Amino acid sequence: MPHRTRPMTALLVFTGLNVFLVSTITPVYDFVCFLPYWERRREQRRQQREVALAKGFESK
C-alpha cells in the first residue's frame, strides 16, 4: 500500500468535526429562522389574507 491507514486518526477527526458542527447548529438555526425578513414577510402575508377575506365578505 502506498500509505498507512490510520483508523484512529480518522475516527478522531470525524468525531471532532461532528462535535464542532453540532455545537454550531443552534446559532445558525436561530440566525436563519428568526431573521427580521421572515417576520416582516409573515406579517405581510397575514395582512394580505385579511384583505382577501374582507373582500370576499364584501362581495356576498
NUMARPA-265986 format. One record per atom (N, C-alpha, C, CB): residue number from 1; residue in one letter; atom name; x, y, z. Coordinates in nm, 4 decimals. Each point is the difference from the previous one (the first is absolute). Glycine has a CB too. Example, Ala and Ser with C-alpha at 12.3 -4.5 7.8 and 13.67 -1.06 7.14 Angstrom:
2
1,a,N,1.3190,-0.5690,0.7800 .
1,a,CA,-0.0890,0.1190,0.0000 .
1,a,C,0.0900,0.1200,0.0000 .
1,a,CB,-0.1892,-0.1173,0.1246 .
2,s,N,0.1542,0.2223,-0.1966 .
2,s,CA,0.0820,0.1190,0.0060 .
2,s,C,-0.0770,0.1090,0.0730 .
2,s,CB,0.1184,-0.0628,-0.2145 .
***
This chain:
60
1,m,N,0.0843,-0.1185,0.0000 .
1,m,CA,-0.0843,0.1185,0.0000 .
1,m,C,0.0887,0.1248,0.0000 .
1,m,CB,-0.1845,-0.1250,0.1226 .
2,p,N,0.1427,0.2287,-0.1954 .
2,p,CA,0.0840,0.1194,-0.0085 .
2,p,C,0.0031,0.0816,0.1287 .
2,p,CB,-0.0507,0.0051,-0.2409 .
3,h,N,-0.0462,-0.0212,0.3270 .
3,h,CA,-0.0003,0.0746,0.1259 .
3,h,C,-0.0622,-0.0867,0.1093 .
3,h,CB,-0.0155,0.2213,-0.1241 .
4,r,N,0.0422,-0.1813,0.2465 .
4,r,CA,-0.0547,-0.0752,0.1120 .
4,r,C,-0.1418,0.0480,0.0281 .
4,r,CB,0.2310,-0.0332,0.0978 .
5,t,N,-0.3148,-0.0591,-0.0617 .
5,t,CA,-0.1340,0.0399,0.0401 .
5,t,C,0.0032,0.0337,0.1482 .
5,t,CB,-0.1076,-0.1455,-0.1786 .
6,r,N,0.0377,0.2483,0.2165 .
6,r,CA,-0.0034,0.0440,0.1393 .
6,r,C,-0.1453,0.0109,0.0460 .
6,r,CB,0.2191,0.1252,-0.0289 .
7,p,N,-0.2789,-0.2362,0.0651 .
7,p,CA,-0.1422,0.0039,0.0358 .
7,p,C,-0.0273,0.0824,0.1261 .
7,p,CB,-0.0245,-0.2236,-0.1063 .
8,m,N,0.1161,0.2222,0.2014 .
8,m,CA,-0.0227,0.0760,0.1230 .
8,m,C,0.0021,0.1504,-0.0279 .
8,m,CB,0.1040,-0.1865,0.1338 .
9,t,N,-0.0109,0.2317,-0.2152 .
9,t,CA,0.0069,0.1416,-0.0359 .
9,t,C,-0.1256,0.0407,-0.0769 .
9,t,CB,0.2524,-0.0116,-0.0073 .
10,a,N,-0.2940,-0.0707,-0.0859 .
10,a,CA,-0.1203,0.0299,-0.0773 .
10,a,C,-0.1224,0.0064,0.0909 .
10,a,CB,0.1016,-0.1117,-0.2007 .
11,l,N,-0.1098,0.0200,0.2942 .
11,l,CA,-0.1134,0.0003,0.0933 .
11,l,C,0.0005,0.1252,0.0867 .
11,l,CB,0.0028,-0.2503,0.0021 .
12,l,N,0.1128,0.2914,0.0468 .
12,l,CA,0.0080,0.1198,0.0828 .
12,l,C,-0.0342,0.1269,-0.0791 .
12,l,CB,0.1737,-0.1148,0.1391 .
13,v,N,-0.1259,0.1215,-0.2623 .
13,v,CA,-0.0318,0.1165,-0.0838 .
13,v,C,-0.1499,0.0036,-0.0286 .
13,v,CB,0.2304,-0.0073,-0.1046 .
14,f,N,-0.2870,-0.1054,0.0697 .
14,f,CA,-0.1437,-0.0088,-0.0285 .
14,f,C,-0.0819,0.0401,0.1222 .
14,f,CB,0.0442,-0.1828,-0.1667 .
15,t,N,-0.0085,0.1310,0.2826 .
15,t,CA,-0.0721,0.0320,0.1234 .
15,t,C,0.0158,0.1478,0.0350 .
15,t,CB,0.0346,-0.2356,0.0811 .
16,g,N,0.0857,0.2876,-0.0927 .
16,g,CA,0.0228,0.1414,0.0290 .
16,g,C,-0.0790,0.0910,-0.0919 .
16,g,CB,0.2259,-0.0587,0.0809 .
17,l,N,-0.2308,0.0245,-0.2088 .
17,l,CA,-0.0769,0.0790,-0.0953 .
17,l,C,-0.1493,-0.0030,0.0341 .
17,l,CB,0.1722,-0.0486,-0.1768 .
18,n,N,-0.2222,-0.0669,0.2133 .
18,n,CA,-0.1410,-0.0109,0.0378 .
18,n,C,-0.0303,0.0797,0.1262 .
18,n,CB,-0.0079,-0.2261,-0.1056 .
19,v,N,0.0952,0.2235,0.2028 .
19,v,CA,-0.0203,0.0774,0.1232 .
19,v,C,-0.0038,0.1488,-0.0337 .
19,v,CB,0.1164,-0.1785,0.1377 .
20,f,N,-0.0263,0.2225,-0.2238 .
20,f,CA,0.0016,0.1403,-0.0406 .
20,f,C,-0.1290,0.0393,-0.0714 .
20,f,CB,0.2487,-0.0120,-0.0189 .
21,l,N,-0.2935,-0.0714,-0.0741 .
21,l,CA,-0.1220,0.0313,-0.0744 .
21,l,C,-0.1226,0.0014,0.0900 .
21,l,CB,0.1024,-0.1015,-0.2022 .
22,v,N,-0.1121,0.0076,0.2940 .
22,v,CA,-0.1139,-0.0040,0.0921 .
22,v,C,0.0004,0.1216,0.0914 .
22,v,CB,0.0020,-0.2505,-0.0078 .
23,s,N,0.1157,0.2962,0.0499 .
23,s,CA,0.0065,0.1146,0.0903 .
23,s,C,-0.0336,0.1309,-0.0701 .
23,s,CB,0.1712,-0.1215,0.1320 .
24,t,N,-0.1608,0.1265,-0.2651 .
24,t,CA,-0.0297,0.1237,-0.0718 .
24,t,C,-0.1379,0.0011,-0.0629 .
24,t,CB,0.2405,0.0218,-0.0430 .
25,i,N,-0.3172,-0.1294,0.0547 .
25,i,CA,-0.1289,-0.0046,-0.0702 .
25,i,C,-0.1033,0.0941,0.0627 .
25,i,CB,0.0492,-0.2369,-0.0631 .
26,t,N,-0.0497,0.2544,0.1927 .
26,t,CA,-0.1009,0.0846,0.0632 .
26,t,C,0.0120,0.1463,-0.0417 .
26,t,CB,-0.0013,-0.1571,0.1920 .
27,p,N,0.1187,0.2200,-0.1869 .
27,p,CA,0.0063,0.1387,-0.0461 .
27,p,C,-0.0336,0.0157,-0.1479 .
27,p,CB,0.1707,0.0401,0.1740 .
28,v,N,-0.1309,-0.1368,-0.2555 .
28,v,CA,-0.0303,0.0075,-0.1434 .
28,v,C,-0.1504,-0.0122,-0.0211 .
28,v,CB,0.2256,-0.0990,-0.0577 .
29,y,N,-0.2891,0.0052,0.1260 .
29,y,CA,-0.1445,-0.0178,-0.0114 .
29,y,C,-0.0737,0.1267,0.0438 .
29,y,CB,0.0276,-0.2470,0.0402 .
30,d,N,0.0128,0.3040,0.0720 .
30,d,CA,-0.0638,0.1222,0.0487 .
30,d,C,0.0178,0.1147,-0.0992 .
30,d,CB,0.0396,-0.0754,0.2359 .
31,f,N,0.0779,0.0876,-0.2927 .
31,f,CA,0.0256,0.1079,-0.0954 .
31,f,C,-0.0884,-0.0144,-0.1230 .
31,f,CB,0.2361,0.0161,0.0820 .
32,v,N,-0.2458,-0.1373,-0.1352 .
32,v,CA,-0.0766,-0.0215,-0.1227 .
32,v,C,-0.1495,0.0101,0.0250 .
32,v,CB,0.1827,-0.1459,-0.0850 .
33,c,N,-0.2300,0.0886,0.1935 .
33,c,CA,-0.1445,-0.0098,0.0216 .
33,c,C,-0.0608,0.1263,0.0590 .
33,c,CB,0.0308,-0.2422,0.0311 .
34,f,N,0.0458,0.3227,0.0370 .
34,f,CA,-0.0575,0.1158,0.0672 .
34,f,C,0.0503,0.1321,-0.0573 .
34,f,CB,-0.0197,-0.1382,0.2046 .
35,l,N,0.0533,0.1377,-0.3324 .
35,l,CA,0.0389,0.1245,-0.0654 .
35,l,C,-0.1200,0.0943,-0.0062 .
35,l,CB,0.1754,-0.1217,-0.1360 .
36,p,N,-0.1536,0.2509,0.1509 .
36,p,CA,-0.1122,0.0944,-0.0123 .
36,p,C,-0.0706,-0.0085,-0.1354 .
36,p,CB,0.1202,0.1502,0.1573 .
37,y,N,-0.0474,-0.1915,-0.2617 .
37,y,CA,-0.0626,-0.0150,-0.1317 .
37,y,C,-0.1191,-0.0952,0.0064 .
37,y,CB,0.2215,0.0445,-0.1091 .
38,w,N,-0.2028,-0.1581,0.1752 .
38,w,CA,-0.1080,-0.0985,0.0058 .
38,w,C,-0.1157,0.0514,0.0834 .
38,w,CB,0.1666,-0.1838,-0.0263 .
39,e,N,-0.1347,0.2587,0.1319 .
39,e,CA,-0.1063,0.0567,0.0831 .
39,e,C,-0.0832,0.0995,-0.0812 .
39,e,CB,0.1428,-0.0304,0.2065 .
40,r,N,-0.0763,0.1175,-0.2827 .
40,r,CA,-0.0725,0.0966,-0.0829 .
40,r,C,-0.0819,-0.0710,-0.1065 .
40,r,CB,0.1792,0.1696,0.0408 .
41,r,N,-0.1214,-0.2717,-0.1020 .
41,r,CA,-0.0712,-0.0726,-0.1057 .
41,r,C,-0.1238,-0.0690,0.0555 .
41,r,CB,0.2161,-0.0343,-0.1218 .
42,r,N,-0.2031,-0.0254,0.2400 .
42,r,CA,-0.1145,-0.0658,0.0612 .
42,r,C,-0.1101,0.1004,0.0308 .
42,r,CB,0.1523,-0.1735,0.0965 .
43,e,N,-0.1145,0.2906,-0.0489 .
43,e,CA,-0.0983,0.1043,0.0315 .
43,e,C,-0.0676,0.0503,-0.1283 .
43,e,CB,0.1356,0.0676,0.2034 .
44,q,N,-0.0587,-0.0496,-0.3099 .
44,q,CA,-0.0590,0.0438,-0.1269 .
44,q,C,-0.0979,-0.1029,-0.0544 .
44,q,CB,0.2075,0.1296,-0.0488 .
45,r,N,-0.1722,-0.2559,0.0575 .
45,r,CA,-0.0906,-0.1049,-0.0484 .
45,r,C,-0.1270,-0.0057,0.0833 .
45,r,CB,0.1967,-0.1305,-0.0813 .
46,r,N,-0.1856,0.1521,0.2120 .
46,r,CA,-0.1182,0.0017,0.0857 .
46,r,C,-0.0921,0.1152,-0.0393 .
46,r,CB,0.1326,-0.1033,0.1876 .
47,q,N,-0.0736,0.2199,-0.2129 .
47,q,CA,-0.0800,0.1154,-0.0408 .
47,q,C,-0.0660,-0.0243,-0.1346 .
47,q,CB,0.1526,0.1500,0.1286 .
48,q,N,-0.0822,-0.2133,-0.2202 .
48,q,CA,-0.0591,-0.0295,-0.1307 .
48,q,C,-0.1169,-0.0965,0.0132 .
48,q,CB,0.2224,0.0383,-0.1078 .
49,r,N,-0.2098,-0.1381,0.1955 .
49,r,CA,-0.1109,-0.0931,0.0220 .
49,r,C,-0.1211,0.0714,0.0580 .
49,r,CB,0.1641,-0.1848,0.0349 .
50,e,N,-0.1385,0.2760,0.0602 .
50,e,CA,-0.1108,0.0738,0.0606 .
50,e,C,-0.0716,0.0862,-0.1038 .
50,e,CB,0.1224,0.0014,0.2193 .
51,v,N,-0.0456,0.0628,-0.3086 .
51,v,CA,-0.0605,0.0820,-0.1053 .
51,v,C,-0.0815,-0.0877,-0.0940 .
51,v,CB,0.1901,0.1649,0.0150 .
52,a,N,-0.1365,-0.2798,-0.0510 .
52,a,CA,-0.0714,-0.0902,-0.0900 .
52,a,C,-0.1291,-0.0499,0.0651 .
52,a,CB,0.2188,-0.0691,-0.1043 .
53,l,N,-0.2131,0.0381,0.2326 .
53,l,CA,-0.1208,-0.0438,0.0702 .
53,l,C,-0.1025,0.1127,0.0078 .
53,l,CB,0.1375,-0.1621,0.1334 .
54,a,N,-0.0920,0.2813,-0.1071 .
54,a,CA,-0.0905,0.1164,0.0091 .
54,a,C,-0.0670,0.0235,-0.1345 .
54,a,CB,0.1442,0.1045,0.1795 .
55,k,N,-0.0710,-0.1165,-0.2883 .
55,k,CA,-0.0585,0.0177,-0.1333 .
55,k,C,-0.1005,-0.1110,-0.0289 .
55,k,CB,0.2109,0.1129,-0.0795 .
56,g,N,-0.1804,-0.2301,0.1257 .
56,g,CA,-0.0936,-0.1133,-0.0212 .
56,g,C,-0.1302,0.0231,0.0751 .
56,g,CB,0.1942,-0.1571,-0.0291 .
57,f,N,-0.1920,0.2132,0.1470 .
57,f,CA,-0.1210,0.0261,0.0772 .
57,f,C,-0.0779,0.1163,-0.0595 .
57,f,CB,0.1125,-0.0874,0.2056 .
58,e,N,-0.0430,0.1857,-0.2649 .
58,e,CA,-0.0680,0.1146,-0.0599 .
58,e,C,-0.0804,-0.0397,-0.1222 .
58,e,CB,0.1806,0.1467,0.0849 .
59,s,N,-0.1303,-0.2424,-0.1604 .
59,s,CA,-0.0691,-0.0388,-0.1238 .
59,s,C,-0.1232,-0.0849,0.0250 .
59,s,CB,0.2174,0.0100,-0.1151 .
60,k,N,-0.2332,-0.0634,0.2348 .
60,k,CA,-0.1156,-0.0870,0.0289 .
60,k,C,-0.1219,0.0796,0.0344 .
60,k,CB,0.1530,-0.1746,0.0790 .
***
